[in-house]
Amino acid sequence: MTDLPSTLNLPSYKEQSSDVKKRLDHIKSQPVVIEVDKLVKDFPTEEGMRRILDQVSFKVHKREFLSIIGPSGCGKSTVIRMMACLEDITDGLILVDSYPVTEPGADRGMVFQKYTLFPWLTVKKNVMFGLEVGGASKFDAERDALQWLDIVGLEPYADLYPAQLSGGMQQRVAIARALANKPKVLLMDEPFGALDAQTRAKMQAYLLQIWKKIDITIIFITHDLDEAVYLSDRVLVLEANPGRVQEMVEVPVSRPRSPSQFLSPEFLTTKIHLEELIHPSPEEAQDDFEVVKMVAKEAG
Ligand SMILES: Nc1ncnc2c1ncn2[C@@H]1O[C@H](COP(=O)(O)OP(=O)(O)OP(=O)(O)O)[C@@H](O)[C@H]1O
């Protein structure tokens, strides 16, 4: 396993073209929108308190796309739920624009894996809901809702009900609903995890288009390494028991992204590195590696 990169003649995942380096340097020079500082989370269990997250620290910059990956149970959802204040903080801080968060707020929009639309409201009214709760008039809420539905390509479906839409379309409505409140950060917890592979690929492309159009920072949890590399500027890798930061990996793949990059050397070398971090034991990793090696060989 250790001789894999030389066998394949892949560059190091740390090698960056000048374009990529320039882009990443630019992102890192931008203001920090959200900072997680020495975050700790304990959950009660039958045997007493169990430490789920231990001293987790990282920063996310304005307009960055950061993915969080890690073994099942390492605390990815817990981190993002704490950012949204859906879960109490045991110790440490989460700061948005340098201020500690203490309650859910419109500055942090959230999209979950399960479809969370109100089934009794039309698509348009689902998007209007948060705006009206936030004090917008019906007229303004309707105008804004239609604009956001247009951005996610669903304006013609505004008067349908969620059950009349496919899973992918429902997630686009959920994204429009989250964005309508103009959050600084969009928190996405495995948003495409329940979708079939083809719809998922389309949703990834949609999300990149939306991200390009608007001023938003995205934090995205996924189990899918292709998805993490394809979408992100950086990938935060957590280790488990307790959840700790293992590495912050800068993605050396140029933008704009396209599916043709999945077989590029820089994409493969990053994916192999993430795979090594998540499945460190040779026995565990062997099967997955054989597949990656075959794909890499086919790519020449
Ligand atoms: N409310 C809770 N009470 C007790 N334990 C919890 C609670 N929520 C989460 N946990 C535990 O905390 C750990 C981390 O859970 P979390 O869902 O954050 O992990 P994850 O990395 O997102 O997992 P997965 O990749 O499987 O979705 C798990 O062991 C889980 O059982």
The ligand as a Tripos MOL2 file, in Angstrom:
@<TRIPOS>MOLECULE
LIG
   31    33     1     0     0
SMALL
NO_CHARGES

@<TRIPOS>ATOM
      1 N1        -28.0830   12.7150   21.1860 N.pl3     1 LIG1
      2 C1        -27.1280   11.8030   21.3450 C.ar      1 LIG1
      3 N2        -26.9950   11.1060   22.5040 N.ar      1 LIG1
      4 C2        -26.0190   10.2020   22.6930 C.ar      1 LIG1
      5 N3        -25.0910    9.9020   21.7500 N.ar      1 LIG1
      6 C3        -25.1700   10.5440   20.5700 C.ar      1 LIG1
      7 C4        -26.1880   11.5220   20.2970 C.ar      1 LIG1
      8 N4        -26.0070   12.0080   19.0380 N.ar      1 LIG1
      9 C5        -24.9250   11.3630   18.5430 C.ar      1 LIG1
     10 N5        -24.4320   10.4900   19.4420 N.ar      1 LIG1
     11 C6        -23.2560    9.6280   19.2800 C.3       1 LIG1
     12 O1        -22.1740   10.4630   18.9400 O.3       1 LIG1
     13 C7        -21.3280    9.8180   17.9940 C.3       1 LIG1
     14 C8        -21.1280   10.7160   16.8150 C.3       1 LIG1
     15 O2        -22.3590   10.8140   16.1020 O.3       1 LIG1
     16 P1        -22.4680   11.6360   14.7440 P.3       1 LIG1
     17 O3        -23.8300   11.3740   14.1790 O.co2     1 LIG1
     18 O4        -22.0770   13.0320   14.9830 O.co2     1 LIG1
     19 O5        -21.3420   10.9340   13.8710 O.3       1 LIG1
     20 P2        -21.1140   10.9850   12.2940 P.3       1 LIG1
     21 O6        -19.6600   11.0770   12.0760 O.co2     1 LIG1
     22 O7        -21.9550   12.0470   11.6860 O.co2     1 LIG1
     23 O8        -21.6590    9.5530   11.8940 O.3       1 LIG1
     24 P3        -22.1850    9.0100   10.4770 P.3       1 LIG1
     25 O9        -21.0460    9.1760    9.5260 O.co2     1 LIG1
     26 O10       -22.4850    7.5780   10.7390 O.co2     1 LIG1
     27 O11       -23.3900    9.8220   10.1040 O.co2     1 LIG1
     28 C9        -21.9800    8.4890   17.6560 C.3       1 LIG1
     29 O12       -21.3660    7.4810   18.4170 O.3       1 LIG1
     30 C10       -23.4110    8.6880   18.0870 C.3       1 LIG1
     31 O13       -23.9930    7.4630   18.5020 O.3       1 LIG1
@<TRIPOS>BOND
     1     1     2 1
     2     2     3 ar
     3     2     7 ar
     4     3     4 ar
     5     4     5 ar
     6     5     6 ar
     7     6     7 ar
     8     6    10 ar
     9     7     8 ar
    10     8     9 ar
    11     9    10 ar
    12    10    11 1
    13    11    12 1
    14    11    30 1
    15    12    13 1
    16    13    14 1
    17    13    28 1
    18    14    15 1
    19    15    16 1
    20    16    17 2
    21    16    18 1
    22    16    19 1
    23    19    20 1
    24    20    21 2
    25    20    22 1
    26    20    23 1
    27    23    24 1
    28    24    25 2
    29    24    26 1
    30    24    27 1
    31    28    29 1
    32    28    30 1
    33    30    31 1
@<TRIPOS>SUBSTRUCTURE
     1 LIG1         1 GROUP 0 **** ****
